[in-house]
Amino acid sequence: MSETITADIADQPGATPAAEETPQEAAGRKASSIEMQGLHKRFGRDTVALDGVDLEIRAGEFFTLLGPSGCGKTTLLRILAGLEEPDDGSLVVGGKTLTEVPPHRRSVNTVFQSYALFPHLSVRDNLAFGLKMRGLPAAERDAKVDEIAEFIKLGDLVDRRVDQLSGGQRQRIALARALVCEPDVLLLDEPLSALDAGLRSQLQVELLRVQKRLGMTFVFVTHDQDEAMVMSDRIAVLNGGNIQQVGAPREVYERPVNAFVARFMGHDNLYPVRERQGDRLTTALGTLTAEEAGEGELLLIRPETLDLLPGEVEGANHVPATVAERLYRGSHAEFRLEIGDTTLQATVNNRGRHLPEVGDRVTVVVAPEDLVTLSE
Amino acid sequence: MSYIGVTPTARSRAMVSEARHLLLTVAPGASWIFIFLVLPSAYLMGVAFMTNGPYGLPEMPLSLASFERLAGFGFLGWSPGNLYTLLRSLWQTLVSTGLVVVVAYPIAYYITTCREKWRPILLLAVVVPSWTNQVIRTFGWMNLLAPGTPLSGLAEGLGLIAPNMGLYPSNFAVTLGLVYNFLPFMVLPLYGAFEKLDTAQVEAAQDLYASPVRAFWHAVFPQTLPGLLAGIVLVAIPAFGMYVIPELLGGGKGMMLGNLVANQFSGGANWPLGAAGAILMLLATFIGLYVMRRIGKRLGGGEEVVI
């Protein structure tokens, strides 16, 4: 039945050019940039959710909003979706000002944290919902739903009921339901947070592949820095309604601009600089030589840049220490080292070499080029 | 439960104790239902198929005379009186239930949007009137709607009723009384449905290009359907069998099925006819419940809506 109708439409030249496009082409054609300027949002009298956010997201980018709960990332996403209106500021998507456009008139779709599938509808009707609201005829809806089902590899899930789906399956239906509308921008609100670790990393890879194949602009919200680093082209770290840093994952991880970003990215080795003479910095660890460390008042030492030598070895940037704790993780081991009154975390790859034991005296070798300073 | 590995005597002892346990827990409820539901219903069924004797009491032999009379066949040939009463009961039930839905739906929604500390107070305000005796409240309406009252005057001024007729007694007064009486029974289940509404679904609908009206229809309404159906059942069934309100507000032309049945057990004095009327009401109620279930299933996407 639906086959014949689709064929009829396809026969009419130029009747429905969109129907002959694959989702990839359609999305690539439509990928949109986003510009946000001076976005403010307040809830009640005292809660400031966004405190003047300026942000530019490039077309076709996998962009992540990263931060702890209450940092404003979800509010920002909801403003993009139109579910929340900013008190002040402007939002431009693909050259169109959307600041006051209601959600149902925006070519922006969302994958909700709770998935928010319609339980009273079949999976197929869930997938077709957006197309139906847009007034697409039934035959075209069916064709597009089949196309997206194949693209996301939903298989026979399409014919099931929503309450027969597992968490991971619901997640994929929610993704497909948003993608089938071919939006300018796809928003994802912690879409993987409800899944267990194994499924989560599998879906991370899947999501990333989908984004790369479609070339669509994805804005992804998460509080998990590992997830953010795996997925993103660029990351914006938020705290207290302000953007702390925007950059590629390596930039944000290796060169955090302040102590908040550093700690949020998982860094613990932060030491106040007591004295500075040229490129020689004195901290609680002693005096170390740094290359291009910058002017900040905190020294950051990334645990994985350190080398451990057995015994006490003299040398430049060599710091004697005692092993206080060792966590053996198979591929690598994490050490907590005591140096005077302070501690230092070190991560050492397990290459079959000698791994120091708790209580051993060791020498920490710090490479000058890996030292970074940042401000509080 | 399994008794594997237990000696035969111990097993039989365990079974005896389980049987005793079952008897002690189930028997009181079961005998209550048997004595006060099954036996009277069976008696009523029996009476309906008996002959009307002197003073209206049932007598042998068995006959279908009561059902024939109920269908309108009397000594003077067929008359539509009973049929009108049945149709009026159905119509009043339909209209008043519909109006209750229309009034209760926004009230229930409004209460859920209020601050949490106000909600119990507002719910109480809806429920408290029903703590007063129904007869007293209905008398209140008689006083409000009688000829010469401001409300009647207003209706006269607008040309809605003939001069000096008053809004009571009339079918309109019965509808009003039913709506007023049953409003809390619709507000409460609807409030329950609104309170656990998943707003993410509503946002998802808006996100997927549904205008506010369509978002309501596709994402809010289906979620309130179980509460709505429960409310309809709580309102429609008692409304269909209502006796007091049509008796007091309806006058001679406002009689409903409940009045017809009640009259056969008192003034009209024809127990078999009353019993037949009661069975008709029961049947109509079952049919109504079945239809509701089907509607619930259809709109609920095949999901069972528990009534």
HADDOCK unambig.tbl for C-alpha pairs under 7 A between the chains (distance, minus, plus):
assign (segid A and resid 81 and name CA) (segid B and resid 207 and name CA) 6.90 0.50 0.50
assign (segid A and resid 103 and name CA) (segid B and resid 206 and name CA) 5.79 0.50 0.50
assign (segid A and resid 103 and name CA) (segid B and resid 207 and name CA) 5.38 0.50 0.50
assign (segid A and resid 104 and name CA) (segid B and resid 206 and name CA) 5.07 0.50 0.50
assign (segid A and resid 104 and name CA) (segid B and resid 207 and name CA) 5.53 0.50 0.50
assign (segid A and resid 104 and name CA) (segid B and resid 208 and name CA) 6.32 0.50 0.50
assign (segid A and resid 104 and name CA) (segid B and resid 209 and name CA) 3.76 0.50 0.50
assign (segid A and resid 104 and name CA) (segid B and resid 210 and name CA) 5.51 0.50 0.50
assign (segid A and resid 104 and name CA) (segid B and resid 211 and name CA) 5.90 0.50 0.50
assign (segid A and resid 105 and name CA) (segid B and resid 209 and name CA) 6.27 0.50 0.50
assign (segid A and resid 109 and name CA) (segid B and resid 207 and name CA) 5.86 0.50 0.50
assign (segid A and resid 109 and name CA) (segid B and resid 208 and name CA) 6.62 0.50 0.50
assign (segid A and resid 110 and name CA) (segid B and resid 207 and name CA) 6.71 0.50 0.50
assign (segid A and resid 116 and name CA) (segid B and resid 200 and name CA) 5.48 0.50 0.50
assign (segid A and resid 116 and name CA) (segid B and resid 201 and name CA) 4.85 0.50 0.50
assign (segid A and resid 116 and name CA) (segid B and resid 204 and name CA) 6.33 0.50 0.50
assign (segid A and resid 117 and name CA) (segid B and resid 201 and name CA) 6.67 0.50 0.50
assign (segid A and resid 118 and name CA) (segid B and resid 201 and name CA) 6.54 0.50 0.50
assign (segid A and resid 120 and name CA) (segid B and resid 300 and name CA) 5.32 0.50 0.50
assign (segid A and resid 120 and name CA) (segid B and resid 301 and name CA) 4.62 0.50 0.50
assign (segid A and resid 121 and name CA) (segid B and resid 301 and name CA) 5.76 0.50 0.50
assign (segid A and resid 129 and name CA) (segid B and resid 208 and name CA) 6.93 0.50 0.50
assign (segid A and resid 130 and name CA) (segid B and resid 208 and name CA) 4.44 0.50 0.50
assign (segid A and resid 130 and name CA) (segid B and resid 209 and name CA) 5.89 0.50 0.50
assign (segid A and resid 133 and name CA) (segid B and resid 209 and name CA) 5.63 0.50 0.50
assign (segid A and resid 133 and name CA) (segid B and resid 210 and name CA) 5.59 0.50 0.50
assign (segid A and resid 134 and name CA) (segid B and resid 209 and name CA) 6.34 0.50 0.50
